[in-house]
């Protein structure tokens, strides 16, 4: 999966909840998080579990480059994740949400739901 995005702006990833302000010298950048919605037994009487969640990319660009640059990065996110399977982690359709301009930055979010199974 990483090889799909290393040549794109997605390579500038900040993991987790890093709230550092954007620096015009380092824009654009992407904050990547994964969220687990549920984990439950998929079959009664077994240890087979199904995990569902989402991968969320918050894409930040400078306000003067705005939506166009953020949309290009979102397209890269789509090409990496949409309807792909990574060693049993199945990703579905990507949803794009335009947050808009806030101060000196423009934000767009890309989110893809996923599922994977655990057999123990």
C-alpha positions as CSV (number, residue, x, y, z in Angstrom):
1,X,0.0,0.0,0.0
2,X,2.8,2.4,0.9
3,X,4.3,2.0,-2.6
4,X,1.1,3.4,-4.1
5,X,1.4,6.8,-2.4
6,X,5.1,7.4,-2.0
7,X,5.3,9.5,-5.2
8,X,2.3,11.6,-4.2
9,X,1.7,14.3,-1.5
10,X,0.2,11.5,0.6
11,X,3.8,10.7,1.5
12,X,3.7,13.8,3.8
13,X,1.7,12.0,6.5
14,X,1.3,13.1,10.1
15,X,-0.2,10.2,12.1
16,X,-2.6,10.7,15.0
17,X,-3.9,13.8,16.6
18,X,-1.1,16.3,15.8
19,X,-2.5,19.8,16.0
20,X,0.6,21.7,15.0
21,X,-0.3,24.7,12.9
22,X,0.4,24.4,9.2
23,X,3.5,26.1,8.0
24,X,3.4,27.6,4.5
25,X,6.8,26.1,3.9
26,X,5.6,22.5,4.6
27,X,2.1,22.6,2.9
28,X,0.4,20.5,1.7
29,X,0.2,17.9,4.4
30,X,-2.1,15.1,5.4
31,X,-3.3,13.9,8.9
32,X,-4.1,10.2,8.7
33,X,-6.2,8.4,11.3
34,X,-8.0,5.1,11.5
35,X,-11.1,4.6,13.6
36,X,-12.5,1.3,14.7
37,X,-16.3,1.4,14.8
38,X,-17.1,-2.1,15.9
39,X,-15.5,-5.4,16.6
40,X,-17.8,-8.3,17.2
41,X,-18.2,-12.1,16.9
42,X,-19.2,-12.8,13.3
43,X,-20.4,-16.3,14.1
44,X,-21.9,-17.6,17.3
45,X,-19.8,-20.2,19.1
46,X,-16.5,-19.3,17.3
47,X,-13.6,-16.9,17.9
48,X,-14.1,-15.4,14.4
49,X,-14.4,-11.6,14.8
50,X,-15.2,-9.0,12.2
51,X,-13.7,-5.5,12.7
52,X,-15.2,-2.5,10.9
53,X,-13.9,1.1,10.8
54,X,-12.7,4.0,8.7
55,X,-9.5,5.5,7.5
56,X,-9.7,9.3,7.5
57,X,-7.3,11.6,5.7
58,X,-7.6,15.3,6.6
59,X,-5.9,17.2,3.8
60,X,-4.5,20.7,4.4
61,X,-3.3,23.1,1.8
62,X,-2.6,26.8,1.8
63,X,-5.7,28.9,1.2
64,X,-4.4,30.4,-2.0
65,X,-3.9,26.9,-3.6
66,X,-7.2,25.8,-2.0
67,X,-9.6,23.3,-3.4
68,X,-7.7,22.3,-6.6
69,X,-4.5,21.1,-4.8
70,X,-6.5,19.4,-2.0
71,X,-8.7,17.7,-4.7
72,X,-5.6,16.3,-6.4
73,X,-4.4,14.9,-3.1
74,X,-7.9,13.4,-2.5
75,X,-7.8,11.8,-5.9
76,X,-4.5,10.1,-4.9
77,X,-6.2,8.9,-1.7
78,X,-9.0,7.4,-3.8
79,X,-6.5,5.6,-6.1
80,X,-4.7,4.1,-3.1
81,X,-7.8,3.0,-1.1
82,X,-11.0,2.8,-3.0
83,X,-12.3,-0.7,-3.5
84,X,-8.9,-2.2,-2.6
85,X,-7.9,-5.2,-0.5
86,X,-4.7,-5.2,1.5
87,X,-3.9,-8.6,3.0
88,X,-7.5,-9.2,4.1
89,X,-8.3,-5.5,4.9
90,X,-11.1,-4.6,2.5
91,X,-11.7,-1.0,1.7
92,X,-14.9,0.4,0.1
93,X,-15.9,3.6,-1.7
94,X,-14.2,6.8,-0.6
95,X,-16.3,9.8,0.6
96,X,-14.9,13.3,0.1
97,X,-16.1,16.1,2.4
98,X,-15.1,19.7,1.7
99,X,-14.5,21.5,5.0
100,X,-13.3,24.7,3.2
101,X,-11.1,27.7,4.0
102,X,-10.2,28.4,7.6
103,X,-7.7,31.1,8.2
104,X,-4.6,30.5,6.0
105,X,-5.5,26.9,5.2
106,X,-8.0,25.0,3.1
107,X,-9.2,21.6,4.4
108,X,-10.7,18.6,2.6
109,X,-11.4,15.2,4.2
110,X,-11.3,11.8,2.5
111,X,-12.8,8.8,4.3
112,X,-13.0,5.2,3.4
113,X,-14.8,2.4,5.4
114,X,-12.9,-0.9,5.9
115,X,-13.4,-4.3,7.4
116,X,-11.2,-7.2,8.3
117,X,-11.6,-10.6,10.0
118,X,-9.7,-12.0,12.9
119,X,-9.5,-15.8,13.2
120,X,-8.1,-17.0,16.5
